[in-house]
Amino acid sequence: MIRAAGTTAAAAVAGTYMGSGSAFAAPPGQSVGAELRTFIDGNLVDQAKVIEWERRRLSVAAARLRTDYAGMLVGELDSLLARLEVSVDDIPAARAALAQARVLIGPDGLRELLAGELVASEAAARTGVAASGGRWQYSITEIASDRGTAQGFLDWFDRARVNNDRAVWTDACPDHYIIATLPDGRQEVIEVTGGAMLASQFFVDYADVAKVMVPTDAAFPLTVAGVASLADGFVIGGVRHQFRDEPGGGFRSQLKVAFPAALPELYIAEHRWHLACEFGNWISAYLR
């Protein structure tokens, strides 16, 4: 069913890789994340390290998408796989190739491709929650921007969610496969979180703030929060992203995700880079 695109799909991927089609391809002459400062474990990190993390995950995502679609995803996507050392200058083109590949495969095709992973990761999530006994640990990243405002970014962010702008949501990180707003307002998310080896599916309810297990920080007055659950409502985590304007201009975001306490620390540490990548790209898109 999903392999019929064949040569047409391959040609489209190749054309996209040559420089068009990604919601997060930086305009000519503009550095990705040039106006952002990212803090992990409270320490300022070189923005180039965030780009390097995304570069590595681009190769992983390309490999995953190509697994059962050799007849579809050839040409430049194969080139991306063969040249695992993708330079920073290739990032916008690589993003575009993966974005087009996701479109060509389509949501149903992606679910079919990832079905085995989703079953396994759901079982692991239930086990992790049970082993944690109601305890949670938090992955936290902060990003400061020299421009824009906290409310302006939140308005942009909410419009993308309400309008179900899938390109904005999905293209922000190579580990995003499907992020879609459902008719009831929840978001379906299929992604690789943290240091996981498998993709997982969960649903974020931004109206269910009473159950959010992530603590608030009074220094950040604006908040987006929600509970993350499996399809049957079983709670596996939550998010609380908070924002404030900075006295000298610009704004700062504090991005927090709750995971079951039984998960290894490496998992939590790796998700800090995931947050840095996706929100860095979202903030950069808002600033443009």
Secondary structure, 3 states (H helix, E strand, C coil): CCCCCHHHHHHHHHHHHCCCCCCCCCCCCCCCCCCEEEEECCEEECHHHHHHHHHHHHHHHHHHHHCCCCCCCCCHHHHHHHCCCCCHHHHHHHHHHHHHHHHHHHHHHHHHHHHHHHHHHHHHHHHHHHHHCCCEEEEEEEEEECCCCHHHHHHHHHHHHHCCCHHHHHCCCCCEEEEEECCCCCEEEEECCCCCCCCEEEEEECCCHHHCCCCCCCCCCEEEEEEEECCCCCEEEEEEEEEEECCCCCEEEEEEEEEECCCCHHHHHHHHHHHHHHHHHHHHHHHC
